[in-house]
């Protein structure tokens, strides 16, 4: 079928829906809902058999839903209505939640039901973004595939919404207000965590900290310590430990009104004078077994600042120096999205900070690529983009979880890219395919990544099951009778590659291009960065999503890539 995906942004869920539908053989186009006119015109141009809205905040124009079957994917169980569904589900401690596919009608979220999925809520309050990108996205992608099948069946008819039905468990909920997101440090730590996680990653919990009105993100329960509620007890790796009415709360990120979301210690700055360090908060960890070492890192939203990169590079150096046989490099909820655009934008000299950041992440990638004392496995359980993808490709084995989406490109941010991508990407997929992937700037699903050679295998299951299976694989690899031969081959390949072209040459060539992007702003990095950080709504659907590709010439940022393959 011809299917139009109508969305507020081409986010992770929309990308998964796009990949799933294309993989099923459908002709899929994408349109951002920048205006009612744009939505209607997109449908007139695409002439779709079906319109699916995986992530849509705007109202569907009457002219569109009257003229085309239009199905909304709503993040709530049947009968749930309103724009703050996940917020309320977390705030009110729902034990079960769901996702519903319903047809667009005049009244929002009240149309006939095409299908639904339910899932248990975690016992501990999840971050709203983690809930959305995890079980909600999994259920939504299943529903998108189901809707496409049902749309092809001339006998199928959606079921009208009927609150008398036992299967309709939801209700109309009002939009959350600022007051619903406010909390006091006098409250118990567990209550604070629930309020903040119901608003994380946007718009955040609202409070005052060190006399500063802030929005609060990225919180975790801390130890039970005595202290005045609201007082900062300690700091660690950018986070601060704050006393609550009972217990303490680690706060990872803050946003000062009118500012940028940043690590908490950066926002509080001199207000933390005299506050000491305390263990208990870790972004990076190393666990050593008899023959396998695991470096784990979990950076908020997958962004890696200069400081975080330096700490991760140090951890990898330490791990590579141990006498284990296999090193597993394991990412977190998001594997990595590369450099930290928020920290860069907030810096006194953003271009200089960007330069320091790219050099720091290059050092991380070098530790992975150049490790010849052990075999290296990257464990990618969450999405990855730009330099985060290239970082993972430096290993001997790349294993991805099946729902993962990779975006192996820099073009949409106006950057040439670094992280040794001109070495690690072509050696896996070939020079021609590397140009295509970086030039077309489109997502790649786990199955396609394996087919292309970006990854070695895709593994299903929950994140915990995935990590266990990767660790089992690493142990088998360490005990494999051919281990010594595999390690020797890695060393030989690395030496041969270095003789042909040293890693420093790739690094120097990439950085020469990046300096023009960062300091001369030749491809709009400054504006793209500010739009990303400020969450500026797009004014039109980008050409690469609308199916328009630049074929040649200076307007195509992919053109210089060929000289480095």
N, C-alpha and C positions, 0 to 999 in steps of 0.2 A: 504494500500500500504506500501511498504518498502520505507522510505524516509530518505535520508541523509541530515542532516543540516551541511553545510560547513560554518565556521565562523572564523573571526579573533580573537574573544574572546567570551566566553559564557556570554555575557553581558545581561542586563535586557531585551532588545528586543528579543534576541535569546532565553532566558529562557521562555518568554511569547509564542514565536512561538513553542518551544518544548512542553510546557504544552498544548497549543491549539491542536496541531496535535495528541498528545497522547490521549487527551480527546476525539478526534474524532475517535479513534480506530486504528490509524496508528502505524506501527512499526517504531520508530524513533531512529536513531543513530546520534551521534554528532562527528565531527572531526574538530580540530583546523587547520587552514591553515598555518602550520608552514613551509611548503616547497611544491614545485610542486610535488615532489615525494610522499610526505605524502598524498596529496590530491588525486592523481591518485590511490595510493595503497588503500586508504580508500574506494574509489568507487569500486575497484576490489573486496575488501573483503565484503563490504556490499551488493553489487549487487542491488542497489536501483532501484525502478521504477521511482524515481524522486529525483533530487538534488535541494535543496533550499538554497540560500545564504542570510539570513536575515541581516547579518552585515559582509561584506567582503571588505577589503581594497586591497587585492592582486588580481592579474589577474588570472582568471580561466584557467588552462592549456588546451591547445587545445585537448590533448588526453582525457580529462575528458568531455568537452562539446560536443565533436564529438561522444563520446560513450554513453552519458547519457543526457537525458533532464535536463538542468540546468537552473534554474530561479533565477535571481538576484532581490533583493528588493532594489530599488534605492530611496533615500530620495529627490525626486523632481518630478514635474509633467511630463506628457509625453513629450518627446523631450529634457528634461533637461539632460545634460551630464557633467561629470567632478567630481573631488574629493572634491570640496568645496561648494556643493550645498546649505547647510543650512547657511553656512557663508555668501554667497552672498545674499541669501533670506532676512536675517536680515539686513545686511549692506545696501542693496538697498531698504529696506522698502517695500518689496513685500506685496500686500494686500491679495493675495491668494497663497497657496502653495499646494504641493501634494506628493504622493508616487506612484511609478510605479513598477509593476512587469514585467520584461522583460527577454527574453531568452538570455543566454550567447552566443556570437559570437566572431569573431576575434577582432572586433573593440569594445572597452569598451563602455557600456551603449547605444549601437546602435542596439541591437537585437529586434526581433519582440515582441510586447507588449501583455502580458497576461491579464492585467487589471490595473486599477489605482483608486486612491481616491484623492479628493481635500478637502481642509479645509481652512477657513479664518485665516489669521494671526492676532495675537493680535494687538490692536492699539499701545500699548507700546512695544518697542523692547524686545523680550523675550531672556533669556539666551539660547545659542545654546543647552546646555545639557537639559534644561527644554523643549524646543521645540522638541528635539529628543525623550526624554522619555515620552512626553505627546502626542500631536496630531499625530506626526510622528509614534510613536510606536503603537498607537491605529489603525491608518490606515494600517500600515504594517501587523499587526496581522490579520486584516480582509482580507487583500490580500493573506496572506499565506494560510488561510483557503479556499479562493476562488480558488487559484492555485491548491490546492490539489483536489478540486472537479472537476475542469476543466481537470486536468491530467487524471482523471478516465473516462473521456468522449472521446471515440474514434473518435467522429466527431469534437471535438474542434481543432481549429488551431489558433495560435496567429496571431495578425495583424502586418504586417511589418511597421516599423517606416516611416512615410511620413510627412515631414514638410509642405506639402500643406494642410494637414487636419486641420480643425478649432479646433479639439480637442488636437492637438499637439501644446502646448503653450510654451514649454521650448526651450532652446538653449544650445549650447556647451559653457561652461564657463571654463576659465583657473583656475588652482589651485591658491589659495590665496598665496601671497608672504609675507615675513616679512614686507615689506614696506606698504602693505595694512592694516596691523594691528597696525601700529605706529600711535600715536596721540600726540598732544601737549596740555599741560594744558591751553594754550591760547585759545583753542577751547571752544565753549559753552558746558555747562554740558551735554545737551541732545545729542550732537554729540559724546562726550566721552563715554557716556553710550552705545550708539549704537555700536561704534567700539569695545568696550570691550565685550559686550554681544554676538556679532557675533563670538567671539573667546573663549567663556567661556562654559565648562570647559577646553578646550585645543585648541590652545597653549597659549591663553591669549593675551590681548592687550599689546603693547610695549611702554614704556615711561621711563623717568627718574623721580625719586621722591627722594627728599632730597639728590640730587647728586648721587643717586644710580640707575644704569640701572636695571629695573625690568619688569616682566610681571605682568599684573594687572588682577584681577578677582573679581567677586562678588561685583558689583557696583550698587549704588542706588542714585537717585537724592537727594541732600541735600537742605537746605534752601538758600535763596538768601542773601548772605553776601558779604560785600566788603572786598577785600584782593588781594594780589599779586598772580597771577596764579602759581600753583605748591606749594604754601605754605600750610603747614598743619595747619588747624585752630583749630582742636579739636580731641579728641580720645574718644572711647566708646566701651567697651566689645570686644576689639581686633581689632576693625575697626578704620580708621582714616578719618577725614573730610578734603578734599583738595579743595582749591580754584581753580576755572576754569576761563576761559575768561569771562563767565557770569554764575553766580550761583556757586554751590559747588557740590562735589561728595563724597559720602561715599564709601570708598574702604575697602572691607572686607578682601581680601586675596591678597598676593603678592608672587612672586617667584623670588628670586635673581638668576641670571644666574649661573647655576651649583649647585643650592641649591634645597630646597624642598618647595613646595607650603604651606604657613603657614598664620595664621592670620597676618594682616598687621602690627600691633604694635610689634609683635615678630620679624618680618624681619627688621623693622626700628630701634628697640631697643633704644640705647642711643641718636639717632638722634631726638627722641621725648622729650628729656629733656625740661621741662618747658611748654609742651603742656598740657592744661587742659582738663577736661572732659566736655562733652556737651550732653544733651539729644537729642533724635531724631533718634537714631539707637537702635533697640531692637531685640534681638534674643529670648527673653522670655517675655511673657506678661500674666497678669491675668485679666480676665474680670468677674465681679460678677453680676449675676442677682438676682432675688428675691429668687429662690430656686436652681439655678444651677450656679456653678462656673466653669470657663474654664481656665486651664493653657495651653497656646499655646507656642510651641517652634519651631524654624526653624533654624537648624544648617546646614551650607554649606556642601552639599554632605552627610549629615546624620552622620558626624563624631563628636564625643563628647569628648572634651578634659577634663582634670582634672578640670580646671577652669569653663568650661561650666556646667559640672556635678554638681559642688558645687553650682552654681547659680540656677540650675534647682531644686536641692534638697531643697534649701531654699524656692523657690517659691512654691513647693508642700507642704512643711510644713506649710507655711502661708495659703495656700488655704484650707488645711485640718483642720485648726484651725477656719475657718469661720463657721457661722451657716447655710450654705446652705445644701441642702439635697443630691445633686449629684455633683460629681466632674468629669469633662470631661478633659482628658489628650489628647491634640491634637498636633500631629506632623505636619511637614511642607511638602515641596515638596518631600523630602525623610524623612520617619518617623524617623528612626535611624539605623545606621549600627554599633553601639557600640563604642568602644574606638577609639581615634584619632591616627591612625598609623603614620601620618605625623609628628605630634607634638612629638610623642614618638621617632621616628627615628632622629629628629633634636635635641633632648635633649642631654645635656652633658653626662648624664648617662641614656641611653634609657631603660635599664631594671628597674631602679628605677622609671623612669617616667611611664612606663607601669604599675608598681605595684601601684603607686599613682592613676593612671587613673582607674584601675579596682576597687580599693576601693571606689573611688568617684562615679563611676556609680552604684556600689552596693548600695550606700546610696540613690541614686535616686530610684532604684528598691524597696528598703525597704520601702520608703515613700508610694509607691503605694500599695505594698502587705499588709503592716501593717495598712493602713488607715481603721479604723472601725467607724469613726464618720460620714461617708457619704458612699453612694454607689459610686463606681468608674467605669467610662466608658473610654476606650481608643478608640480614633478616628484615624484610620490608613488610611490616604488618599494616602500615598506614600510608596514605597518599604521599606522593613526592612530586616536586616540581623543580624546574630549572637546575641550579647547582646541586640540589638535593638528589636528583636522579643521577647526575654525573658522579657524585660522591659514592653512591651505591654501586656504580658500574666498575669501580676500580678493583673489586674483589675477584677471586677465582670463581666463586659460585654466587649467583644472585637468586634469592628465593623470595617470591612475592606472595602475599595472601590474595586469594581470588577476588575479593571486592575492590582491591587497590586500583587506583587510577594514577598513571604516570603522565607528567607533562614535560617531556624532554626537550625544552626549548626556552629561549630567553627573549624572543622577538617582541612579544607583547609588552615587555617592560623597556623596550628600546635599548637592549644590551646585546653585545656580541656574545658574551659568556666567557667563563674561564673554567676553573676546577678541572683542568686537563681534559676538557670534553673533546677537543680535537684529536686526542689520543684514545681515550677509553670508548667513545661512541663508535668511531669508524672500525676499531678492532673487533667490535661485537657485531655490528650490522653492515659494515662496508661503507665506503665513502659516499656512494650515491644515496643510499638509504639514510645515512646520517644527515646529508643535506636536505633530504625530503622531510625528515622528522623535525629538524630545527627550523626549516623554512615554512612549513605549513602550520606550525604552532597549534596542533590539535592534540587532544588527549589520546592515550593508549591504555587499553584495559590489560589486565593480567594475562589473559589467554593470548591476546595479540602480542604482548611483550615477549612471551615465550616463543611464539611463531617467528617473530622478527629476530630473536637472539638477544634482545635487551635483557631478558631474564632466562634462567636455566630451568626453573620449574615454578608452577603456581600451585599453591596448597590451600585447601579449604579449611573450614572450621572456625571457631571463635578465635579471638586474638590469643587467648591462653593456650588453646589447642595448637594453634599455628606455631607459637613460640616453642612449645614442647616438641613438636615434630621437627622443627629446624634444629633444635638442640640434639635430638636423637640422631638426625642426619649427620651433624657435626661429629658426634661420638663415633658413628660408623665410619666416617671419612678418616678420623684419626686412627682407627684400628684397621683400616683397609690394607691388605697385603701390598697393594701397589702405592702406598702412601709415599715412600721415599722416592719412587720414580716420579710421582706427581709433583712433589716439592722440587726435585731436581729439574723437572721440565719447566716449572714456574721460574726458577732462577735462570735457566738457559734462555727462555723467551725474554725475560726482563733484560738480560745482558745483551741479547741480540738487538732488541728494540732500542736499547740505549746507545749501542754502537751506530745504529742507523740514524737515530735522532734522539738526543738526550731529553729527559723530562724537562730540564731547565729551558730547552729551546721551545717546547710547546708552551711552557708557562710564559716565557718572554714574549712570544708572538701573540698569545691571547691577551696578555696585559697591555701590549701596545695598542690593540684594538679597544680594550676596555677603557684605557686612559682617554681615548677620543670620545667614548660614550659618556664617561663620568665627568670629565672636566670640560670638554668641548660641547657636550650634549648634542651630538650629531643626529641621534635618532629619537630624541624626546624623552630621555630617561627621567629628567627632572619633572616634567609634567605628568608622566605615567606614574612615577613614585608618589607624587602629591595626590593624584587622583586615587591611588590605591590606599594610601594612609588615611585620607580624608573621606573615603567611601563615597566618592563622587559618582553619581549616577551617570551611566553612559548616555550620550545624546543620540546615538544611533547604533545599530548592530554592526560590530566590526566586520570588515570585508572577509576576513578568514573564516568567520562563522557563517556569513551569508553565502559562502561558496565562491567568492571572488578572490582570485590570487594574482598578485603581481607576477608577471612573467619574467621581467628582466629590468635592468636599469638601476639607477641610484636609489629609487624609492623602495627597493626591496632589500631589507637588512640582511637577507641570507646570502646575497651575492658575494661579499668578501670571504665567506666561509670556505669557498672552493680552494682558495690559495693555501689553505692550511691542512688539506686532507692528504 
